[in-house]
Amino acid sequence: MMPLPPAPGRLVSGLLALVLSSAVAVLASAPPAAAHGTLATSAPADGSAVSRPLTAVELYFTEKVAGNAYFTVTAPGGVRVDSGWTHGEPKPLDQPVREYFLVDGKFEPREYATGFPAVVRIAHLPASGQYSVSYLTVASDGDTVRGATTFRYTGPTTPAPQGWQPPTDQPDPALLAATEQHSAPGPGPTMSGSPSAAPTASSPPAAAPATVADDEGDLGRVVWTGLAVAAMAVAGLVVWRRHSAGGTSGRSRASGVAAGRRGAGSRSRARGATTRRDDGARTLRPQLSAPRLALLVGGLVVALLTGFGLGRIGVGDQRATTGAHVPATRPGEPVAAGQAMSTEDGHQHAAGTGPHTHPGDGGASRTQAAGTTVSAGGYTLRPVERSQPAGVTVDYRFRIIGTDRRAATGFAVVHEKTLHLIVVGRDLASYQHLHPTMASDGTWSVPLKLSRPGGYLIYADFSVTTPGGSRLPLVLGVDHLVPGAHSPTALPPPHPAATAGPYTVSMDGTPAVGMMSPTSFRVDRSGTPARIERYLGAYGHLVVVREGDLGYVHVHPEPELVDGKVKFWLTPPSPGRYRAFFDFQVDGTVHTAEYTIDVR
């Protein structure tokens, strides 16, 4: 291949240098992650047993918590027993707490040796069993710090102070506004974890990327993906040039002489055309004109940007928010109790689920429930029919259209199913939890019968695998209509007990906005505890739907029963009235208990 003339060669070099310097500037523009304020330890320690009466719980953070921080202590019966809180005196931690910061594309540890306690007073201990301590605050860098820890009390009960009443206050509106402001810019998946069983982080390079909370935490993978694609493009160019040069070297002299004899007209026709070697093989003879120089440089730019885009697809929906960008850990020890986490994008998980993330509800903020839009995360729920007659069983069919505008078929198994279909009446008076099957062309179908005329919202709850190999859970919602005269059913008032078949199901808990609120269910039959069986891999499933916009929250319980109850960590996304649907299984039959919950 003919060498580039000096001027175009310098032009290419200058443009390539500009591309690389621009990439460096983009990478350098992202500031290092600044993680502060995580919970380091607690007294009593998370999951520990306490046999003697105590009057306070001390939560040690890596910095002093905000003055309007909010704490609750919930007794085994679901009643709050906290009685205010104060700042304590800082003290050295028994072991330093490690947090990870992204510096120049690498995760670097930073250790904190001082704990700043929040002392949460306990009014009394009304029963033995598991007590739950939840907290909500905002760190100095603006991150939301949210979580919970537990301890088991085995000592004697203590009486309540004279005239004392369980608190019913909610978090300071300014505190909620601060958490909302920090989470508003984008879809905020949050990492799910556990108050009592969190993943270990003994290997920082492996653990840190899986739990990063901000865009800076995803920068490393985005950078490497982008550079890898650009490098492949450059390598391909080099190979192509060498191949082209090698293929024409044996005939360069003869071709040059022949080209000179054919004249300028023949040269113009031969440019970019094929020539014949002595063995009869045909090969391309590329020449690099000024337009092709522009195409070459443009291709490199597109390759670099594509690489960054692919990296963003793989990690853009993996940001986790736990109050720190990366969980604080002690060297070689499990994640601290303060790393108890919940999601706020339509999914909330409890202990034992392992670290994973959720994408949020499209562009909604992290404090909103999911399922209120038909599209999110680049995927769209597209039903074949939008209505059906009352009282008739029809084959409800739909597709999930992916980012390539085709029906998606790569779904992950979550809780023993690849897709959960939830059907709720707009008046919240009806509920179905279905599991459709998918055909090879990506069409899902399931028998559906709706007895009452009116409007319904159908949620598709599923997870797909992104091009980057990560799991992307989503909840999409679409309207469905049953024609006819509709008579809305008013929600019943809140009540802690519900009937499901022959069972009485009691609900304990005091949900608070933005808090990881312990919510437990006890199933009895004729006054005797029922033997609850696992259903879809868990002892129960809780779907909570907000009145009005029908915002959706799907909550999963602790992996084992707690004091004979199914325990969830519910984080109400906003004040309002909710309808809760608790699915459980006894003797092979699934039942649903329904509740109205007022969150003030």
C-alpha positions as CSV (number, residue, x, y, z in Angstrom):
1,M,0.0,0.0,0.0
2,M,1.3,3.4,-0.8
3,P,2.5,5.4,2.3
4,L,0.5,8.3,3.3
5,P,1.7,11.7,2.0
6,P,3.2,13.8,4.8
7,A,0.3,16.2,5.2
8,P,-2.5,13.6,5.5
9,G,-0.2,11.5,7.7
10,R,0.2,14.4,10.1
11,L,-3.5,15.0,9.9
12,V,-4.3,11.5,10.9
13,S,-1.8,11.6,13.7
14,G,-3.2,14.9,15.0
15,L,-6.8,13.6,14.8
16,L,-5.9,10.4,16.6
17,A,-4.1,12.4,19.3
18,L,-7.2,14.6,19.7
19,V,-9.4,11.5,20.1
20,L,-7.1,10.0,22.7
21,S,-6.7,13.2,24.6
22,S,-10.5,13.7,24.6
23,A,-10.9,10.2,26.0
24,V,-8.4,11.0,28.7
25,A,-10.3,14.2,29.5
26,V,-13.6,12.4,29.8
27,L,-12.1,9.8,32.1
28,A,-10.4,12.5,34.2
29,S,-13.5,14.5,34.5
30,A,-15.2,12.0,36.8
31,P,-14.2,12.7,40.4
32,P,-13.2,10.0,42.8
33,A,-15.9,8.4,44.8
34,A,-16.3,9.9,48.2
35,A,-17.9,7.4,50.6
36,H,-18.7,8.5,54.1
37,G,-21.0,7.8,57.0
38,T,-21.5,4.1,56.9
39,L,-22.4,2.1,59.9
40,A,-19.3,0.5,61.3
41,T,-20.7,-1.6,64.2
42,S,-23.3,-1.6,66.8
43,A,-23.8,-2.5,70.5
44,P,-25.5,-5.0,70.7
45,A,-23.8,-6.4,67.7
46,D,-26.0,-7.4,64.7
47,G,-27.5,-10.8,65.2
48,S,-26.2,-11.2,68.7
49,A,-28.2,-12.5,71.7
50,V,-28.8,-10.3,74.8
51,S,-29.8,-11.8,78.1
52,R,-29.8,-8.8,80.3
53,P,-32.2,-5.8,80.1
54,L,-30.7,-2.8,78.2
55,T,-31.8,0.8,77.9
56,A,-30.2,1.8,74.7
57,V,-28.6,0.7,71.4
58,E,-25.4,2.3,70.2
59,L,-24.9,2.6,66.4
60,Y,-21.3,3.6,65.5
61,F,-20.9,5.4,62.1
62,T,-17.7,6.5,60.3
63,E,-18.8,10.1,60.8
64,K,-21.2,12.0,63.0
65,V,-24.8,11.4,61.8
66,A,-27.0,14.3,60.8
67,G,-29.0,16.1,63.5
68,N,-32.3,15.1,61.9
69,A,-31.4,11.4,61.5
70,Y,-34.2,9.0,62.2
71,F,-34.1,5.8,64.3
72,T,-36.6,3.2,65.3
73,V,-36.5,0.1,67.5
74,T,-39.2,-2.4,66.9
75,A,-40.1,-5.2,69.4
76,P,-41.0,-8.7,68.3
77,G,-44.8,-7.8,68.3
78,G,-44.2,-5.0,65.8
79,V,-44.6,-2.2,68.3
80,R,-42.0,0.5,68.4
81,V,-40.1,0.9,71.7
82,D,-37.6,3.6,70.8
83,S,-37.6,6.8,73.0
84,G,-35.5,9.3,71.1
85,W,-31.7,9.4,70.5
86,T,-28.6,11.5,71.1
87,H,-25.1,11.8,69.8
88,G,-22.5,9.9,71.8
89,E,-18.8,10.5,72.4
90,P,-16.6,9.2,69.6
91,K,-14.3,6.3,70.5
92,P,-11.7,4.2,68.7
93,L,-13.1,1.2,66.9
94,D,-12.0,-2.2,68.0
95,Q,-11.0,-2.8,64.4
96,P,-10.7,-0.2,61.6
97,V,-13.5,-0.1,59.0
98,R,-12.5,-0.1,55.4
99,E,-14.3,1.8,52.6
100,Y,-13.3,1.8,49.0
101,F,-12.7,4.8,46.8
102,L,-12.3,4.9,43.0
103,V,-9.0,6.8,42.3
104,D,-7.6,6.9,38.8
105,G,-9.8,3.9,37.7
106,K,-8.8,1.7,40.6
107,F,-10.4,0.9,43.9
108,E,-8.3,2.0,46.8
109,P,-9.1,1.2,50.4
110,R,-9.3,3.8,53.1
111,E,-9.6,2.9,56.8
112,Y,-11.5,4.6,59.5
113,A,-10.5,4.0,63.1
114,T,-13.0,6.2,65.0
115,G,-16.7,5.4,65.5
116,F,-19.3,8.2,66.0
117,P,-22.2,6.8,68.0
118,A,-25.9,7.5,67.8
119,V,-27.4,6.4,71.1
120,V,-31.0,5.2,70.6
121,R,-32.9,4.9,73.9
122,I,-35.2,1.9,74.5
123,A,-38.2,2.6,76.7
124,H,-38.8,-1.0,77.6
125,L,-38.5,-4.6,76.5
126,P,-42.1,-6.0,76.3
127,A,-41.2,-9.5,75.0
128,S,-38.4,-11.9,74.2
129,G,-37.4,-12.4,70.6
130,Q,-35.9,-10.5,67.8
131,Y,-35.7,-6.7,68.0
132,S,-35.0,-4.6,64.9
133,V,-33.2,-1.3,64.8
134,S,-33.6,0.8,61.7
135,Y,-31.9,4.1,60.7
136,L,-32.0,6.8,58.1
137,T,-29.7,9.7,57.7
138,V,-27.8,11.6,55.0
139,A,-23.9,11.6,55.0
140,S,-21.8,14.7,54.5
141,D,-21.3,13.9,50.9
142,G,-25.1,13.8,50.3
143,D,-25.5,10.0,50.2
144,T,-28.4,8.4,51.8
145,V,-27.4,6.1,54.7
146,R,-30.2,3.6,55.3
147,G,-30.2,0.1,56.9
148,A,-31.1,-2.0,59.9
149,T,-29.6,-4.3,62.5
150,T,-31.1,-6.8,64.8
151,F,-30.5,-8.5,68.2
152,R,-32.3,-11.3,70.0
153,Y,-33.4,-10.6,73.5
154,T,-33.7,-13.6,75.9
155,G,-34.0,-11.8,79.2
156,P,-36.9,-10.8,81.4
157,T,-39.5,-8.4,80.1
158,T,-39.4,-4.8,81.5
159,P,-42.4,-2.5,82.0
160,A,-43.0,0.6,80.0
161,P,-42.6,4.0,81.8
162,Q,-45.7,5.4,83.3
163,G,-47.7,7.3,80.7
164,W,-45.4,6.2,77.9
165,Q,-46.9,5.6,74.4
166,P,-45.3,4.0,71.4
167,P,-44.0,6.6,69.1
168,T,-45.8,7.2,65.8
169,D,-43.6,10.0,64.4
170,Q,-42.2,9.8,60.8
171,P,-38.8,11.0,59.4
172,D,-38.3,14.7,59.2
173,P,-39.6,16.0,55.8
174,A,-36.3,17.8,55.3
175,L,-34.5,14.5,55.7
176,L,-36.7,12.8,53.2
177,A,-36.3,15.7,50.8
178,A,-32.5,15.4,51.1
179,T,-32.6,11.7,50.2
180,E,-35.0,12.4,47.3
181,Q,-32.8,15.2,46.0
182,H,-29.7,13.0,46.0
183,S,-31.5,10.2,44.2
184,A,-33.5,12.2,41.7
185,P,-31.1,12.6,38.8
186,G,-31.4,9.0,37.4
187,P,-32.8,5.6,37.8
188,G,-31.5,4.4,41.1
189,P,-31.2,0.8,41.6
190,T,-30.1,-0.1,45.0
191,M,-28.3,-3.1,46.2
192,S,-30.3,-5.6,48.2
193,G,-28.8,-7.3,51.1
194,S,-29.6,-8.2,54.7
195,P,-29.6,-7.0,58.2
196,S,-28.4,-10.3,59.4
197,A,-26.5,-11.9,56.6
198,A,-24.4,-9.8,54.3
199,P,-21.8,-10.8,51.7
200,T,-18.2,-10.9,52.6
201,A,-15.6,-8.5,51.1
202,S,-12.3,-10.2,51.9
203,S,-11.2,-9.6,48.3
204,P,-11.6,-5.9,47.6
205,P,-11.0,-6.0,43.8
206,A,-13.8,-8.6,43.4
207,A,-16.2,-7.2,46.0
208,A,-15.9,-3.5,45.4
209,P,-17.2,-3.3,41.8
210,A,-20.3,-5.4,42.6
211,T,-21.4,-2.9,45.2
212,V,-20.5,0.5,43.8
213,A,-23.2,3.1,44.2
214,D,-22.5,6.0,41.8
215,D,-21.5,6.4,38.3
216,E,-17.9,6.8,39.5
217,G,-18.1,3.2,40.8
218,D,-19.0,2.0,37.3
219,L,-16.3,4.0,35.6
220,G,-13.7,1.3,35.7
221,R,-15.7,-1.2,33.7
222,V,-16.9,1.5,31.3
223,V,-13.4,2.6,30.7
224,W,-12.1,-0.9,30.1
225,T,-14.9,-1.8,27.8
226,G,-14.6,1.4,25.8
227,L,-10.8,1.1,25.5
228,A,-11.1,-2.6,24.6
229,V,-13.5,-1.9,21.7
230,A,-11.3,1.0,20.5
231,A,-8.2,-1.2,20.8
232,M,-9.9,-4.0,18.7
233,A,-10.8,-1.4,16.1
234,V,-7.2,-0.1,15.9
235,A,-5.8,-3.7,15.9
236,G,-8.1,-4.6,13.0
237,L,-6.9,-1.5,11.1
238,V,-3.3,-2.5,11.6
239,V,-4.0,-6.1,10.5
240,W,-5.9,-4.9,7.5
241,R,-3.1,-2.5,6.5
242,R,-0.5,-5.2,6.8
243,H,-2.5,-7.8,4.9
244,S,-3.1,-5.3,2.2
245,A,0.5,-4.3,2.0
246,G,1.6,-8.0,2.0
247,G,-0.8,-8.9,-0.7
248,T,0.4,-6.3,-3.0
249,S,4.2,-6.3,-2.3
250,G,4.9,-9.1,-4.7
251,R,3.4,-7.3,-7.5
252,S,4.1,-3.7,-6.6
253,R,6.7,-3.1,-9.3
254,A,4.7,-4.7,-12.1
255,S,1.5,-3.0,-11.0
256,G,3.3,0.3,-10.9
257,V,4.6,-0.1,-14.4
258,A,1.3,-1.3,-15.7
259,A,-0.5,1.6,-14.0
260,G,1.9,4.1,-15.5
261,R,1.2,2.7,-19.0
262,R,-2.5,2.8,-18.5
263,G,-2.4,6.5,-17.7
264,A,-4.4,8.7,-15.4
265,G,-7.8,7.5,-16.5
266,S,-7.0,3.9,-15.8
267,R,-5.5,4.8,-12.5
268,S,-8.7,6.5,-11.5
269,R,-10.8,3.5,-12.5
270,A,-8.4,1.1,-10.7
271,R,-8.6,3.1,-7.4
272,G,-10.4,0.9,-5.0
273,A,-10.9,-1.8,-7.6
274,T,-9.4,-5.3,-7.7
275,T,-6.2,-6.4,-9.5
276,R,-5.0,-9.9,-10.5
277,R,-1.9,-11.5,-9.3
278,D,0.2,-14.0,-11.3
279,D,-1.6,-16.9,-9.6
280,G,-5.0,-15.6,-10.7
281,A,-6.1,-14.6,-7.2
282,R,-8.0,-11.4,-6.7
283,T,-7.2,-8.9,-3.9
284,L,-8.2,-5.5,-2.9
285,R,-5.9,-2.6,-3.5
286,P,-7.1,0.1,-1.1
287,Q,-5.8,3.6,-1.4
288,L,-6.4,6.1,1.4
289,S,-7.9,9.3,0.0
290,A,-8.8,12.4,2.0
291,P,-12.5,11.2,2.4
292,R,-11.3,7.8,3.5
293,L,-9.0,9.5,6.1
294,A,-12.1,11.2,7.5
295,L,-14.0,7.9,7.5
296,L,-11.1,6.2,9.3
297,V,-10.9,8.7,12.0
298,G,-14.6,8.9,12.4
299,G,-14.8,5.1,12.7
300,L,-12.2,5.2,15.5
301,V,-14.3,7.8,17.3
302,V,-17.4,5.8,16.8
303,A,-15.7,2.6,18.1
304,L,-14.5,4.4,21.2
305,L,-17.9,5.9,21.9
306,T,-19.5,2.5,21.2
307,G,-17.2,0.9,23.7
308,F,-18.2,3.4,26.3
309,G,-21.8,2.8,25.5
310,L,-21.5,-0.9,25.9
311,G,-19.7,-0.5,29.1
312,R,-22.5,1.8,30.3
313,I,-25.2,-0.8,29.3
314,G,-23.4,-3.4,31.4
315,V,-23.1,-1.2,34.5
316,G,-25.4,1.7,34.1
317,D,-28.1,-0.1,35.9
318,Q,-25.9,-1.6,38.6
319,R,-25.4,1.4,40.9
320,A,-26.1,0.6,44.5
321,T,-27.1,3.0,47.2
322,T,-26.6,1.9,50.8
323,G,-25.4,5.1,52.3
324,A,-21.8,4.5,51.1
325,H,-20.5,4.0,47.6
326,V,-18.9,0.8,48.6
327,P,-19.8,-1.1,51.8
328,A,-17.6,-0.5,54.8
329,T,-15.8,-3.7,55.9
330,R,-13.2,-4.7,58.4
331,P,-10.2,-6.4,56.9
332,G,-11.1,-10.0,56.3
333,E,-14.5,-9.7,58.0
334,P,-18.1,-9.8,56.8
335,V,-19.8,-6.6,55.8
336,A,-20.9,-4.6,58.8
337,A,-24.4,-4.7,60.1
338,G,-24.9,-1.2,58.7
339,Q,-24.8,-2.6,55.2
340,A,-28.3,-3.9,55.6
341,M,-29.9,-2.8,52.3
342,S,-33.2,-2.6,50.5
343,T,-34.2,-1.7,47.0
344,E,-36.6,1.0,46.1
345,D,-37.3,0.2,42.5
346,G,-40.2,-2.2,42.9
347,H,-38.1,-5.0,44.5
348,Q,-37.1,-5.3,48.1
349,H,-35.2,-8.3,49.4
350,A,-34.2,-9.7,52.7
351,A,-31.3,-11.8,54.1
352,G,-29.9,-14.6,52.0
353,T,-30.7,-13.2,48.6
354,G,-27.1,-12.2,48.0
355,P,-25.8,-9.0,46.4
356,H,-27.6,-7.8,43.3
357,T,-29.0,-4.6,42.0
358,H,-32.2,-3.2,40.4
359,P,-32.6,-0.7,37.7
360,G,-35.4,1.6,39.0
361,D,-38.5,2.5,37.2
362,G,-37.2,4.2,34.1
363,G,-36.3,7.8,35.0
364,A,-38.1,7.7,38.3
365,S,-36.3,8.6,41.4
366,R,-35.2,6.0,43.8
367,T,-37.9,6.7,46.3
368,Q,-40.7,5.8,43.9
369,A,-42.3,2.4,43.4
370,A,-42.1,0.7,40.0
371,G,-44.6,-0.6,37.5
372,T,-46.2,2.8,36.7
373,T,-44.8,2.9,33.1
374,V,-45.0,0.5,30.2
375,S,-41.3,1.0,29.4
376,A,-38.2,1.0,31.5
377,G,-34.5,0.2,31.1
378,G,-34.9,0.1,27.3
379,Y,-37.7,-2.6,27.5
380,T,-41.4,-2.3,26.7
381,L,-44.4,-4.4,27.6
382,R,-46.5,-4.9,24.5
383,P,-49.8,-6.9,25.0
384,V,-51.5,-8.5,22.0
385,E,-55.0,-7.5,23.4
386,R,-55.8,-4.6,25.8
387,S,-59.3,-5.8,26.9
388,Q,-61.4,-8.9,27.5
389,P,-65.0,-9.7,28.4
390,A,-66.0,-10.1,32.1
391,G,-66.2,-13.6,33.5
392,V,-64.5,-15.3,30.5
393,T,-61.2,-17.0,30.6
394,V,-58.9,-15.8,27.8
395,D,-55.4,-16.5,26.7
396,Y,-53.6,-13.2,27.7
397,R,-50.6,-12.8,25.4
398,F,-47.8,-10.2,25.4
399,R,-44.2,-9.6,24.4
400,I,-41.3,-7.9,26.1
401,I,-39.7,-5.7,23.4
402,G,-36.0,-5.2,24.0
403,T,-33.5,-2.5,23.0
404,D,-33.1,-4.0,19.6
405,R,-36.9,-3.6,19.0
406,R,-37.4,-7.3,18.9
407,A,-39.1,-9.6,21.3
408,A,-36.7,-10.4,24.2
409,T,-36.2,-14.1,24.9
410,G,-33.2,-14.1,27.3
411,F,-34.9,-14.1,30.7
412,A,-33.3,-15.1,34.0
413,V,-35.0,-17.4,36.5
414,V,-35.9,-15.5,39.6
415,H,-37.7,-17.2,42.5
416,E,-38.2,-20.3,40.4
417,K,-39.9,-18.5,37.5
418,T,-38.7,-16.5,34.5
419,L,-41.5,-14.0,34.7
420,H,-44.1,-13.1,37.4
421,L,-47.3,-11.5,36.1
422,I,-49.3,-9.5,38.7
423,V,-52.9,-8.4,37.9
424,V,-54.4,-5.8,40.2
425,G,-57.8,-4.0,39.9
426,R,-57.4,-0.2,39.8
427,D,-59.6,-0.1,42.9
428,L,-57.2,-2.6,44.5
429,A,-60.1,-5.0,45.2
430,S,-58.7,-7.9,43.2
431,Y,-55.3,-9.5,42.9
432,Q,-53.7,-12.4,40.9
433,H,-50.2,-13.7,40.8
434,L,-49.6,-15.7,37.6
435,H,-46.8,-17.4,35.8
436,P,-47.1,-17.3,32.0
437,T,-45.1,-19.4,29.6
438,M,-43.0,-18.1,26.7
439,A,-43.0,-19.4,23.1
440,S,-39.8,-19.6,21.1
441,D,-40.7,-16.3,19.3
442,G,-40.8,-14.4,22.7
443,T,-44.6,-14.4,23.0
444,W,-45.8,-15.0,26.6
445,S,-49.3,-16.4,27.3
446,V,-51.3,-17.3,30.4
447,P,-55.0,-18.0,31.0
448,L,-56.6,-15.0,32.6
449,K,-60.2,-14.6,34.0
450,L,-61.4,-11.2,35.3
451,S,-64.9,-11.4,36.8
452,R,-65.7,-7.7,37.3
453,P,-65.8,-4.9,34.7
454,G,-63.4,-2.1,35.2
455,G,-59.8,-1.1,34.8
456,Y,-56.8,-3.3,35.7
457,L,-53.1,-2.8,35.8
458,I,-51.0,-5.8,34.7
459,Y,-47.4,-5.9,35.9
460,A,-44.6,-7.9,34.3
461,D,-41.9,-8.6,36.9
462,F,-38.8,-10.2,35.3
463,S,-35.0,-10.0,34.9
464,V,-33.1,-10.0,31.6
465,T,-29.4,-10.4,30.9
466,T,-27.8,-7.3,29.5
467,P,-25.1,-7.3,26.7
468,G,-22.6,-6.7,29.4
469,G,-23.6,-10.0,31.1
470,S,-25.3,-8.4,34.2
471,R,-28.8,-9.1,35.4
472,L,-31.3,-6.4,34.9
473,P,-34.5,-6.8,36.9
474,L,-37.5,-4.7,35.7
475,V,-41.2,-4.2,36.5
476,L,-43.3,-2.9,33.6
477,G,-47.0,-2.1,33.9
478,V,-49.8,-1.8,31.3
479,D,-53.5,-1.0,31.5
480,H,-56.1,-3.6,30.8
481,L,-59.9,-3.1,30.5
482,V,-62.9,-5.2,31.1
483,P,-65.9,-3.4,29.5
484,G,-69.1,-2.9,31.4
485,A,-70.6,-1.0,34.3
486,H,-68.0,-0.6,37.0
487,S,-68.8,-0.1,40.6
488,P,-65.5,0.7,42.5
489,T,-65.0,-1.1,45.8
490,A,-63.8,1.1,48.7
491,L,-60.7,-0.2,50.5
492,P,-61.4,-1.5,54.0
493,P,-59.8,0.3,56.9
494,P,-56.4,-0.8,58.2
495,H,-56.6,-3.9,60.3
496,P,-53.8,-6.1,61.6
497,A,-55.6,-9.4,60.9
498,A,-56.9,-11.0,57.7
499,T,-58.6,-14.2,56.7
500,A,-57.3,-16.4,53.9
501,G,-59.2,-19.6,53.5
502,P,-59.2,-21.4,56.9
503,Y,-56.3,-19.3,58.1
504,T,-56.1,-16.2,60.2
505,V,-53.0,-14.1,59.3
506,S,-51.8,-11.4,61.7
507,M,-49.5,-8.6,60.5
508,D,-47.1,-6.9,62.8
509,G,-45.2,-3.7,62.1
510,T,-45.2,0.0,61.9
511,P,-44.0,1.1,58.4
512,A,-42.3,4.5,58.1
513,V,-41.5,6.4,55.0
514,G,-38.1,5.7,53.6
515,M,-37.2,3.3,56.5
516,M,-36.5,-0.4,56.4
517,S,-39.5,-1.3,58.5
518,P,-39.8,-4.8,59.9
519,T,-43.2,-6.3,58.9
520,S,-44.0,-9.9,60.0
521,F,-46.9,-12.3,59.3
522,R,-48.1,-15.1,61.6
523,V,-50.4,-17.7,60.1
524,D,-52.7,-19.6,62.5
525,R,-55.5,-22.1,62.0
526,S,-58.0,-22.3,64.9
527,G,-55.5,-20.7,67.2
528,T,-52.6,-23.1,66.3
529,P,-49.6,-22.0,64.2
530,A,-49.8,-23.4,60.7
531,R,-46.9,-25.2,59.1
532,I,-46.0,-22.7,56.3
533,E,-44.2,-24.2,53.3
534,R,-41.8,-22.6,50.9
535,Y,-43.5,-21.1,47.9
536,L,-41.4,-20.0,44.9
537,G,-38.2,-20.5,47.0
538,A,-39.4,-18.5,50.0
539,Y,-41.8,-18.7,52.9
540,G,-43.9,-16.0,51.4
541,H,-44.1,-13.1,49.0
542,L,-45.4,-9.6,49.6
543,V,-46.7,-7.4,46.9
544,V,-47.5,-3.8,48.0
545,V,-49.4,-1.5,45.7
546,R,-49.9,2.2,46.3
547,E,-53.3,3.7,46.0
548,G,-53.7,6.2,43.1
549,D,-50.8,5.6,40.7
550,L,-50.6,1.9,41.6
551,G,-46.9,2.1,42.3
552,Y,-45.6,-1.5,42.8
553,V,-43.3,-2.9,45.4
554,H,-42.4,-6.6,45.5
555,V,-40.9,-7.7,48.9
556,H,-39.1,-10.9,49.7
557,P,-38.7,-12.3,53.2
558,E,-35.9,-13.5,55.5
559,P,-34.8,-16.9,54.4
560,E,-36.0,-18.5,57.6
561,L,-39.0,-17.9,59.9
562,V,-38.3,-15.5,62.7
563,D,-40.1,-16.3,65.9
564,G,-42.4,-18.5,63.9
565,K,-43.3,-15.6,61.5
566,V,-42.5,-14.6,57.9
567,K,-40.5,-11.4,58.3
568,F,-40.1,-8.8,55.6
569,W,-38.2,-5.5,55.4
570,L,-40.6,-3.1,53.8
571,T,-39.5,0.4,52.7
572,P,-42.6,2.5,51.9
573,P,-41.6,4.9,49.1
574,S,-43.9,7.7,50.2
575,P,-46.8,8.6,52.5
576,G,-50.2,7.3,51.4
577,R,-52.5,4.3,51.5
578,Y,-51.3,0.9,50.3
579,R,-52.8,-2.4,49.7
580,A,-50.6,-5.4,50.7
581,F,-51.0,-8.9,49.3
582,F,-49.2,-11.7,51.2
583,D,-48.9,-15.0,49.4
584,F,-48.1,-18.1,51.4
585,Q,-48.5,-21.8,51.0
586,V,-49.8,-24.5,53.4
587,D,-50.4,-28.2,52.4
588,G,-49.5,-27.5,48.8
589,T,-52.1,-24.7,48.4
590,V,-51.3,-21.1,47.9
591,H,-53.4,-18.5,49.8
592,T,-53.4,-14.7,49.8
593,A,-54.0,-12.5,52.8
594,E,-54.9,-8.8,52.0
595,Y,-54.3,-5.7,54.1
596,T,-54.8,-2.0,54.0
597,I,-51.8,0.0,55.2
598,D,-51.7,3.7,56.0
599,V,-48.3,5.3,55.9
600,R,-48.4,8.8,57.2
